[in-house]
Amino acid sequence: MIAVGRGRRRAKKRESGTLSTRVRRIWEVVTTTLALLTAVYLVLNTIEPTRMVLERYVLKLNVEALTAIVAIMLEVAIVAVYQLGRQVRAMRAELGPRQDTRIVNDVGAVVDAVKRLSAEGRRSERTLDVLGLTLNTTWPQLAAWLTGHDAPSHWRITLYSLDPAYLERSDELPGYWSSEAARSQERIRERAEEEAEDLAHRRIKLELRTYACLPAVHGFRLGNGDLFLAYLQWTEAGSIRPFEFYEHIPREDQSARANRYRDLFDSWLARAATKATPAVQ
C-alpha cells in the first residue's frame, strides 16, 4: 500500500509539472503573439493610408490604447527577462566548477574503484590487470586492501612489473627503477607467501609477472570494463618519467574513442605478456 501511495504521489507530481509546463508555454505563446501584433500595429500606424484604416476598423491610437500597448510590451519584456534568467542559471549550473571524473591523480583513486567493484560488482567482474612500472606505489595500497579488515574474496589479480635486469640494461629508463622494482617484487613475493593460505581460502589468485619492454602505455584494467590509462613522458632534460595522472575510461563509455583506448591498452598488455615470466602464483 505504501509503494502504491508513493507511486500515486509521484504520478500526481508528474501530472502537476506537466500541466504547469503547458500553462506556461500557452502563456508565452499568447504574450509573444500579442507583442508581434502590437508591433505590426505600431508599424502600420506610421503609414498614412493604413493608419486611417486601422483607426476606422481596428483601434484609434489614443491615451487608453497607448497605455494598453505599453502594458502588453512590459509584460512581454518581463516574461523574456524571466526566461533569459532561467536559461542563464541553467547554463551556469551546467558549466560551473565540477570535478572531471575522467582524470584521477593518484593510485588511491584507482584502488577506490577496485573496492567499489568488489562491493557492488558481479563476481565474474572481479579481475584486475595491472600493467605497472615498479609497483612501488601500487602494491602497498593493493596489499592493504587485500589483507585489511574488509578483505575481498573471489578475485583474480595479475601484476606486471618491469624486469630489474632489463632496467639495468636500458639506457632510456631511470636507473634507480631497477632496485625499486626488485624491492617491490620481493615484497609481493613475501606477502603472497605469508598470506598464501588465507588468499586461497578467500579464492584470491595473485600472480606477479616481470616483463622486459618499454611501457609507454601502462595502467589498470578492471573486469567490469573500467580502464585507467597512464603514459610515459620525456622531460626537458631528456629523461623518462610517468605522466602526472591517469585517464579514466568508465565501463559505461562504449564510444569509438573509449574502445580505441581499450584496444590500445590491450595491445600493450599483450606485448608485456609476451615478454613476461611468471614470478609468483
C-alpha positions as semicolon CSV with decimal commas, in nm:
position;residue;x (nm);y (nm);z (nm)
1;M;0,000;0,000;0,000
2;I;0,288;0,238;0,084
3;A;0,451;0,173;-0,253
4;V;0,120;0,230;-0,430
5;G;0,069;0,555;-0,241
6;R;0,415;0,676;-0,332
7;G;0,357;0,582;-0,693
8;R;0,033;0,781;-0,699
9;R;0,202;1,083;-0,543
10;R;0,483;1,068;-0,799
11;A;0,224;1,038;-1,077
12;K;0,037;1,341;-0,941
13;K;0,360;1,539;-0,924
14;R;0,440;1,447;-1,284
15;E;0,090;1,547;-1,394
16;S;0,114;1,872;-1,200
17;G;0,452;1,951;-1,351
18;T;0,326;1,871;-1,699
19;L;0,018;2,091;-1,650
20;S;0,218;2,387;-1,520
21;T;0,460;2,350;-1,812
22;R;0,171;2,353;-2,060
23;V;0,014;2,660;-1,896
24;R;0,348;2,842;-1,903
25;R;0,402;2,758;-2,268
26;I;0,050;2,872;-2,360
27;W;0,106;3,197;-2,173
28;E;0,436;3,252;-2,355
29;V;0,270;3,192;-2,691
30;V;-0,014;3,432;-2,609
31;T;0,213;3,713;-2,489
32;T;0,451;3,668;-2,782
33;T;0,161;3,676;-3,027
34;L;0,023;3,992;-2,867
35;A;0,366;4,153;-2,882
36;L;0,400;4,073;-3,253
37;L;0,051;4,203;-3,329
38;T;0,123;4,519;-3,131
39;A;0,449;4,573;-3,315
40;V;0,276;4,526;-3,651
41;Y;0,001;4,769;-3,547
42;L;0,252;5,034;-3,446
43;V;0,442;4,999;-3,772
44;L;0,126;5,017;-3,983
45;N;0,008;5,311;-3,776
46;T;0,301;5,517;-3,905
47;I;0,179;5,477;-4,264
48;E;-0,096;5,724;-4,351
49;P;-0,327;5,500;-4,561
50;T;-0,309;5,204;-4,325
51;R;-0,339;5,430;-4,018
52;M;-0,674;5,557;-4,139
53;V;-0,796;5,202;-4,196
54;L;-0,677;5,091;-3,851
55;E;-0,841;5,386;-3,677
56;R;-1,168;5,318;-3,856
57;Y;-1,189;4,938;-3,830
58;V;-0,946;4,832;-3,552
59;L;-0,846;5,082;-3,289
60;K;-0,779;5,452;-3,270
61;L;-0,446;5,525;-3,109
62;N;-0,525;5,737;-2,803
63;V;-0,405;5,756;-2,444
64;E;-0,601;5,446;-2,338
65;A;-0,473;5,246;-2,633
66;L;-0,115;5,354;-2,569
67;T;-0,147;5,252;-2,203
68;A;-0,271;4,907;-2,306
69;I;0,011;4,869;-2,557
70;V;0,273;4,971;-2,301
71;A;0,127;4,719;-2,053
72;I;0,144;4,441;-2,311
73;M;0,500;4,524;-2,406
74;L;0,602;4,546;-2,040
75;E;0,451;4,202;-1,974
76;V;0,637;4,058;-2,272
77;A;0,962;4,216;-2,152
78;I;0,916;4,067;-1,803
79;V;0,849;3,722;-1,946
80;A;1,153;3,749;-2,174
81;V;1,381;3,858;-1,889
82;Y;1,250;3,575;-1,669
83;Q;1,310;3,313;-1,938
84;L;1,657;3,453;-2,009
85;G;1,739;3,437;-1,639
86;R;1,630;3,074;-1,621
87;Q;1,847;2,983;-1,918
88;V;2,148;3,167;-1,774
89;R;2,107;2,990;-1,439
90;A;2,081;2,654;-1,613
91;M;2,395;2,724;-1,815
92;R;2,586;2,837;-1,506
93;A;2,482;2,523;-1,320
94;E;2,596;2,308;-1,613
95;L;2,922;2,492;-1,677
96;G;3,006;2,564;-1,314
97;P;3,306;2,417;-1,136
98;R;3,295;2,040;-1,118
99;Q;3,538;1,754;-1,093
100;D;3,647;1,582;-1,408
101;T;3,576;1,221;-1,323
102;R;3,782;1,107;-1,622
103;I;4,109;1,225;-1,469
104;V;4,250;1,079;-1,146
105;N;4,572;1,198;-0,995
106;D;4,690;0,902;-0,790
107;V;4,667;0,527;-0,745
108;G;4,439;0,571;-0,444
109;A;4,150;0,671;-0,670
110;V;4,206;0,358;-0,877
111;V;4,206;0,138;-0,566
112;D;3,880;0,306;-0,460
113;A;3,727;0,199;-0,792
114;V;3,851;-0,156;-0,730
115;K;3,690;-0,152;-0,385
116;R;3,359;-0,033;-0,530
117;L;3,369;-0,313;-0,785
118;S;3,442;-0,561;-0,507
119;A;3,145;-0,438;-0,305
120;E;2,892;-0,378;-0,583
121;G;3,003;-0,569;-0,892
122;R;2,931;-0,921;-1,004
123;R;3,169;-1,198;-0,907
124;S;3,254;-1,259;-1,273
125;E;3,383;-0,898;-1,295
126;R;3,634;-0,934;-1,012
127;T;3,950;-0,929;-1,218
128;L;4,231;-0,676;-1,214
129;D;4,520;-0,649;-1,457
130;V;4,791;-0,405;-1,352
131;L;5,042;-0,312;-1,619
132;G;5,281;-0,137;-1,385
133;L;5,628;0,011;-1,378
134;T;5,799;-0,076;-1,048
135;L;5,475;-0,116;-0,846
136;N;5,641;0,089;-0,575
137;T;5,328;0,296;-0,508
138;T;5,067;0,050;-0,633
139;W;5,148;-0,260;-0,431
140;P;5,132;-0,108;-0,079
141;Q;4,778;0,016;-0,143
142;L;4,665;-0,307;-0,303
143;A;4,823;-0,507;-0,019
144;A;4,639;-0,301;0,242
145;W;4,311;-0,373;0,065
146;L;4,381;-0,743;0,010
147;T;4,474;-0,811;0,373
148;G;4,272;-0,546;0,558
149;H;3,968;-0,580;0,783
150;D;3,724;-0,584;0,490
151;A;3,938;-0,818;0,284
152;P;3,785;-0,915;-0,053
153;S;3,720;-1,258;-0,194
154;H;3,697;-1,426;-0,535
155;W;3,945;-1,208;-0,720
156;R;4,198;-1,274;-0,993
157;I;4,479;-1,019;-0,984
158;T;4,768;-1,012;-1,230
159;L;5,054;-0,773;-1,160
160;Y;5,309;-0,683;-1,427
161;S;5,631;-0,519;-1,312
162;L;5,941;-0,421;-1,509
163;D;6,219;-0,676;-1,504
164;P;6,509;-0,537;-1,292
165;A;6,764;-0,692;-1,526
166;Y;6,602;-0,522;-1,824
167;L;6,607;-0,190;-1,638
168;E;6,978;-0,227;-1,569
169;R;7,044;-0,272;-1,940
170;S;6,813;0,007;-2,052
171;D;6,970;0,341;-2,141
172;E;6,633;0,519;-2,153
173;L;6,454;0,425;-1,830
174;P;6,575;0,566;-1,495
175;G;6,850;0,358;-1,339
176;Y;6,702;0,362;-0,989
177;W;6,392;0,185;-1,118
178;S;6,587;-0,141;-1,119
179;S;6,640;-0,156;-0,743
180;E;6,293;-0,012;-0,680
181;A;6,127;-0,282;-0,893
182;A;6,337;-0,555;-0,726
183;R;6,231;-0,440;-0,380
184;S;5,864;-0,423;-0,478
185;Q;5,872;-0,770;-0,631
186;E;6,038;-0,913;-0,321
187;R;5,768;-0,757;-0,101
188;I;5,497;-0,904;-0,322
189;R;5,653;-1,249;-0,307
190;E;5,693;-1,233;0,070
191;R;5,335;-1,118;0,128
192;A;5,197;-1,376;-0,114
193;E;5,385;-1,648;0,071
194;E;5,278;-1,524;0,415
195;E;4,913;-1,493;0,316
196;A;4,901;-1,795;0,084
197;E;4,658;-1,995;0,299
198;D;4,427;-1,703;0,364
199;L;4,432;-1,593;-0,001
200;A;4,347;-1,945;-0,114
201;H;4,064;-1,960;0,141
202;R;3,919;-1,638;0,002
203;R;3,963;-1,762;-0,354
204;I;4,207;-1,490;-0,450
205;K;4,456;-1,570;-0,723
206;L;4,754;-1,338;-0,719
207;E;5,008;-1,355;-0,998
208;L;5,322;-1,147;-1,042
209;R;5,499;-1,128;-1,377
210;T;5,805;-0,935;-1,482
211;Y;5,835;-0,801;-1,836
212;A;6,111;-0,656;-2,048
213;C;5,984;-0,385;-2,282
214;L;5,932;-0,011;-2,277
215;P;5,597;0,055;-2,101
216;A;5,494;0,369;-2,289
217;V;5,132;0,286;-2,200
218;H;5,051;0,137;-1,861
219;G;4,768;0,135;-1,610
220;F;4,483;-0,073;-1,472
221;R;4,210;-0,281;-1,637
222;L;3,913;-0,390;-1,428
223;G;3,686;-0,680;-1,510
224;N;3,379;-0,457;-1,541
225;G;3,529;-0,257;-1,828
226;D;3,677;0,033;-1,632
227;L;4,019;0,137;-1,758
228;F;4,278;0,369;-1,605
229;L;4,547;0,471;-1,853
230;A;4,879;0,642;-1,796
231;Y;5,177;0,716;-2,016
232;L;5,549;0,781;-2,002
233;Q;5,670;1,127;-2,095
234;W;6,003;1,282;-2,182
235;T;6,133;1,564;-1,964
236;E;6,325;1,865;-2,093
237;A;6,639;1,704;-1,954
238;G;6,587;1,405;-2,183
239;S;6,484;1,154;-1,914
240;I;6,164;0,950;-1,886
241;R;5,912;0,982;-1,609
242;P;5,548;0,873;-1,557
243;F;5,269;1,108;-1,655
244;E;5,104;1,311;-1,377
245;F;4,760;1,149;-1,395
246;Y;4,554;0,851;-1,507
247;E;4,283;0,888;-1,767
248;H;3,970;0,702;-1,660
249;I;3,767;0,530;-1,929
250;P;3,441;0,434;-1,749
251;R;3,279;0,099;-1,819
252;E;2,960;0,267;-1,946
253;D;3,154;0,461;-2,211
254;Q;3,124;0,249;-2,523
255;S;3,210;0,524;-2,768
256;A;3,452;0,465;-3,053
257;R;3,716;0,670;-2,870
258;A;3,681;0,470;-2,547
259;N;3,700;0,138;-2,729
260;R;4,010;0,251;-2,918
261;Y;4,173;0,328;-2,585
262;R;4,079;-0,019;-2,462
263;D;4,238;-0,168;-2,773
264;L;4,548;0,043;-2,712
265;F;4,586;-0,082;-2,355
266;D;4,516;-0,441;-2,455
267;S;4,792;-0,425;-2,715
268;W;5,048;-0,306;-2,462
269;L;4,932;-0,562;-2,208
270;A;4,967;-0,836;-2,469
271;R;5,316;-0,710;-2,552
272;A;5,416;-0,725;-2,186
273;A;5,272;-1,075;-2,160
274;T;5,492;-1,197;-2,444
275;K;5,796;-1,054;-2,261
276;A;5,693;-1,181;-1,917
277;T;5,785;-1,476;-1,697
278;P;5,568;-1,589;-1,404
279;A;5,721;-1,498;-1,069
280;V;5,467;-1,597;-0,805
281;Q;5,124;-1,757;-0,812
